[in-house]
Structure formats: structure tokens, C-alpha cells
Amino acid sequence: MNLKIVASIILALLFSIIPLPDAITHFRPLFLPLTCIYWAVYHSNHFGIGKAWIAGIILDALHGTILGQTALGLTFVIGGCHFYQRRFQLSPIFQQILFVLFLCSLYQFILIWIDSINERPLTVSARAGAIFISALLWPPLIIIMQRLFFQGNRLPNA
Amino acid sequence: LNYLHLSFVEKKFRESLNLSTDTNIKRRIFLRGPSIGARLILFITLSLIIMVLDTRYNKLEEVRRVISTAVYPLRAIAHAPYHFTSDVSDSLRTRKQLRIENENLKQRMQDATYDLQRVHRLETENNRLRALLETAEQQQLNLQMTEIMRVSLNPNRHHVILNQGELSDIKKGQAVIDAQGLIGQIIRTDPMQSEVVLLTDTNHATPVEINRNGLRSIAYGTGEIQSLNLPYFPQNADLIEGDILITSGLGGRFPAGIPVAEIIKIDRDTTKNFLTVKAIPMAALEQSRQVAIVHESAQRIAQRRNRSGSDGIALANKANLESANASDIKGIEKSLDGQLEQTDVSQDNE
């Protein structure tokens, strides 16, 4: 199980640094938070805040941002996941998308907040766009993760 | 201790019931560890502490170095497709294309050689004149070619990663240029790669002078790739649109004379103290793939050693990169104030 988690996180990190054209690079989906939400919701006893935090630190080093920035955002997101995990698992996919939307906006809000403290450009509208794109990616993400790591069985709340 | 105690109790319990050893069930029933709330608070505090250490005190450069060395393979993988496609497109060119390109290159090479001869003559002449004037000789640039890695960093920071690092003798603080002009400077290195801050980053400032008349100022990054801000030109400054800015060499970070930007817009609003000047960088910041790192020539290092009796070196070592720039800027601001005063005096005289 740990191997699967590490593999998926490495994939997510890779997708976060693959170069995109400048016009759409601001709209890059939040691959790492999405992956972490998946593990925290469906396999919560294998994936806690600690692992998410380490993944966040690595993304910070990869992206050249302040160490701890992404990690702080992920801590909040995974904390939220753990509090609402049962309800999340049982809710229909539409409600899940809304909840992912909420978690991603929390994440982006923290990143924007820290950027504004450090007097960085904010690009709020583009980042808001990234939140919506990420939320819409939630259903395909679940399916891909199940296919990749569980051979399609054990579908959540089928 | 608590853990040991619990596992002991659980072992006894399991033995007494002859339960199967499913570790997951065991963990869920008996060992919960600290609660979610406690963990949340722990990691939030940890992140906050790390962020403060990183931004305010720059204590975590070593940690960052270790992590970024460890994730080098990831970057290499992300970069690989572009490397590969450029290789493939190179090998798929037709003979005719290559011949035309070769022809063009030869022509350009010839032109460049003529120019170079002229430049050599001018350079020796210039140095002789400078010697007569007893000013410092201009040093030659010592260049090392390298490649920008195609990996995406945070789009709100103008940083790029270079394909070479300490193993190729790259050091923090060296200037990075391309064929057209200045790109930025190295802010972080590890054995295999190095990170460059572009001159358009909001935290970057470049000491510059106008090529035409030697007027000095500072060019600040704006966070936009096609724009630099020059906030310190007085209203009566001798500027025209199309002026070329070159590095002034003040502060010792960049060698003098590298093209930086071209002034495109001057807003002479007389209600303000200073002109609003916009410039675009000369270097192709978005397109460049091959860049050059400027090494200090041996002569210049010797010069600096001679000066190191004063606090210059100690200051540069102590302050981090960006604040070193800030101290450069203070010096230039002082000299600018001097200029301002002078111009005021001359106006009074008139």
C-alpha cells in the first residue's frame, strides 16, 4: 500500500512540474492536493497528515516556493478530509465534487495568503480557474486511481 | 512507553482470544496515536516555523539543497521529452535544409569575424586610453555555456533551473546571459543543477546605466516577463525612448557593459518627482534555451582580493543575495541623490 501511495505521489509531482505553455500554466490543476485527498478519503488509515506534509515540502523544493507553503496548505486539506471522511465516502459524486472544490479553494487561499505576505504577484483569477478545473477532474481521478492501483475493483460507493 | 504498554496489553488480549493477526484491524482498534486535532496543530506549527526560518533567516538552504538534489531525477524525467524531441527534429532534417543553414551560418560567421577583429582593435585602444586616464581596465568575460531545463516552477516566480551545478563550477551570484543580453543571476546551486532568478522577478533589482550617456539607475523586476520598472529617473533626466540600458557594474554582482533592456515608454508627468519609465528586457527570457554563465576572470578576482581588506567581501558574504542587491541599491540611490542635488544646483545657477 505504501508503495502505491509513493508511486502516485511521484506521478502527481511529475505532473506538477511538466512544462506547459505560458498561457495556461497558471491554470494547471492541483494534482498533488487531489491525489492526497483521494488517499486520505478512501484509505485514511494508510495516509495521514504527516505523509501529505512531506509531499508538500518536496513540491515546495521542486517549485522553488517558500519551504512549508504547500505543506501548510496540504495540512489543512488533509485535516479537513479526516474530519469529514465518513460523510465524504458516502455522499454522491456531485457532493464530492463540491467538497473537493471547497478543499482546493482552502488550499489556494492559503497559498495566495502566504504569497501576499511575501509581496509576490497573486494572479487570483487564474488560480480560481485552477480550483474549478481541479474539482472537475475529481471523478476521472478516482477512476484512474482505481484502475492504476486496484485493477478496477474496490470501487468506492459503487 | 504508552505504545509499548498498549501493544503488550493487546498481545495478551489477542492471545486470550486467539485472534488472527490482521495488522490493519489491530491498528484501528488499539492504536490510534495522537488525535487528528493534535496532529493538525503539530504540522501547522511545523510549517509556520519552517516558513519563517526560510523567508526571514535563510536557515534552510542546506535542507533545500538536499531535497532538490534528491528530486533531480524527477526534473530530468520532466525535461526528457523536450530533450528527446529536439534531438529527433535535429536528426530528421533534410540535406537541403542543412546545406542552407550551413550557408547562412558561414555567412554570419564571416561577418562576425570581421566585427571581432574591429572589436579587438577597439578594445586594445580603449584599454590604452583607459590606462592613460588611470581608470580600471575593462575585464574580458569568461563564459560557460549551459542549458535551461524544461521544468515548470511556480508561475508567480520568475525562476528557471539550469542543467549544470556545482560539479561544473557554478557558484551562487554569477550572472547568466544569453546572446541578446542579461537574463539574471544564480541564487541556488546543488551538485547537478542550479536555480536562476530572472531579472523580471519582483524580488530582483539590476544596477544599470544608459548606454548613450552613462546615467545610472536601478531596474526593478515587475513580475511580468516583458517589463522592467525604472523608478529613480528625475524629471530632467536625459532619456529618449529606444535608449539601451546596460549593467553598470556597480555593486560588483554583474560585470559592467552587458545589455539589459530597452526603454519603450517614458511618462513625463510633471506632478511627480520621478519619471515613470518602462523598459523591456533585451534577452529572450521566454525562448532562450542555451544560456551562458559569466565567470569572473582571474584578474578581477585578484582585484577583489586586494579590496577585501575593507568590509566589501564580508558584507557580500553576510547578506544573502537579494539583500546584497538591496545594499548595492542603497549605494546607487546615494549617488543618484548626489546627481539630483547637482542638477538642482545647476538649475538654480541658470
HADDOCK unambig.tbl for C-alpha pairs under 7 A between the chains (distance, minus, plus):
assign (segid A and resid 14 and name CA) (segid B and resid 74 and name CA) 6.37 0.50 0.50
assign (segid A and resid 14 and name CA) (segid B and resid 78 and name CA) 6.57 0.50 0.50
assign (segid A and resid 17 and name CA) (segid B and resid 78 and name CA) 6.81 0.50 0.50
assign (segid A and resid 17 and name CA) (segid B and resid 151 and name CA) 5.44 0.50 0.50
assign (segid A and resid 17 and name CA) (segid B and resid 152 and name CA) 4.61 0.50 0.50
assign (segid A and resid 17 and name CA) (segid B and resid 153 and name CA) 6.46 0.50 0.50
assign (segid A and resid 18 and name CA) (segid B and resid 78 and name CA) 5.28 0.50 0.50
assign (segid A and resid 18 and name CA) (segid B and resid 151 and name CA) 5.60 0.50 0.50
assign (segid A and resid 18 and name CA) (segid B and resid 152 and name CA) 5.83 0.50 0.50
assign (segid A and resid 19 and name CA) (segid B and resid 150 and name CA) 6.08 0.50 0.50
assign (segid A and resid 19 and name CA) (segid B and resid 151 and name CA) 5.11 0.50 0.50
assign (segid A and resid 19 and name CA) (segid B and resid 152 and name CA) 4.71 0.50 0.50
assign (segid A and resid 25 and name CA) (segid B and resid 155 and name CA) 6.88 0.50 0.50
assign (segid A and resid 26 and name CA) (segid B and resid 155 and name CA) 6.35 0.50 0.50
assign (segid A and resid 58 and name CA) (segid B and resid 67 and name CA) 6.76 0.50 0.50
assign (segid A and resid 61 and name CA) (segid B and resid 64 and name CA) 6.10 0.50 0.50
assign (segid A and resid 61 and name CA) (segid B and resid 67 and name CA) 6.54 0.50 0.50
assign (segid A and resid 61 and name CA) (segid B and resid 68 and name CA) 5.92 0.50 0.50
assign (segid A and resid 62 and name CA) (segid B and resid 68 and name CA) 6.55 0.50 0.50
assign (segid A and resid 63 and name CA) (segid B and resid 153 and name CA) 4.37 0.50 0.50
assign (segid A and resid 63 and name CA) (segid B and resid 154 and name CA) 5.14 0.50 0.50
assign (segid A and resid 64 and name CA) (segid B and resid 153 and name CA) 6.44 0.50 0.50
assign (segid A and resid 64 and name CA) (segid B and resid 154 and name CA) 6.76 0.50 0.50
assign (segid A and resid 65 and name CA) (segid B and resid 154 and name CA) 6.82 0.50 0.50
assign (segid A and resid 66 and name CA) (segid B and resid 51 and name CA) 6.28 0.50 0.50
assign (segid A and resid 66 and name CA) (segid B and resid 54 and name CA) 6.58 0.50 0.50
assign (segid A and resid 66 and name CA) (segid B and resid 55 and name CA) 6.87 0.50 0.50
assign (segid A and resid 67 and name CA) (segid B and resid 50 and name CA) 6.51 0.50 0.50
assign (segid A and resid 67 and name CA) (segid B and resid 51 and name CA) 5.73 0.50 0.50
assign (segid A and resid 67 and name CA) (segid B and resid 54 and name CA) 6.43 0.50 0.50
assign (segid A and resid 68 and name CA) (segid B and resid 47 and name CA) 4.74 0.50 0.50
assign (segid A and resid 68 and name CA) (segid B and resid 48 and name CA) 6.97 0.50 0.50
assign (segid A and resid 68 and name CA) (segid B and resid 50 and name CA) 5.89 0.50 0.50
assign (segid A and resid 68 and name CA) (segid B and resid 51 and name CA) 5.35 0.50 0.50
assign (segid A and resid 69 and name CA) (segid B and resid 51 and name CA) 6.84 0.50 0.50
assign (segid A and resid 71 and name CA) (segid B and resid 47 and name CA) 6.53 0.50 0.50
assign (segid A and resid 72 and name CA) (segid B and resid 44 and name CA) 5.97 0.50 0.50
assign (segid A and resid 72 and name CA) (segid B and resid 47 and name CA) 5.53 0.50 0.50
assign (segid A and resid 75 and name CA) (segid B and resid 40 and name CA) 6.66 0.50 0.50
assign (segid A and resid 75 and name CA) (segid B and resid 43 and name CA) 6.70 0.50 0.50
assign (segid A and resid 75 and name CA) (segid B and resid 44 and name CA) 6.75 0.50 0.50
assign (segid A and resid 79 and name CA) (segid B and resid 36 and name CA) 6.99 0.50 0.50
assign (segid A and resid 79 and name CA) (segid B and resid 40 and name CA) 6.19 0.50 0.50
assign (segid A and resid 120 and name CA) (segid B and resid 156 and name CA) 6.92 0.50 0.50
assign (segid A and resid 120 and name CA) (segid B and resid 202 and name CA) 6.92 0.50 0.50
assign (segid A and resid 121 and name CA) (segid B and resid 156 and name CA) 5.86 0.50 0.50
assign (segid A and resid 121 and name CA) (segid B and resid 223 and name CA) 6.54 0.50 0.50
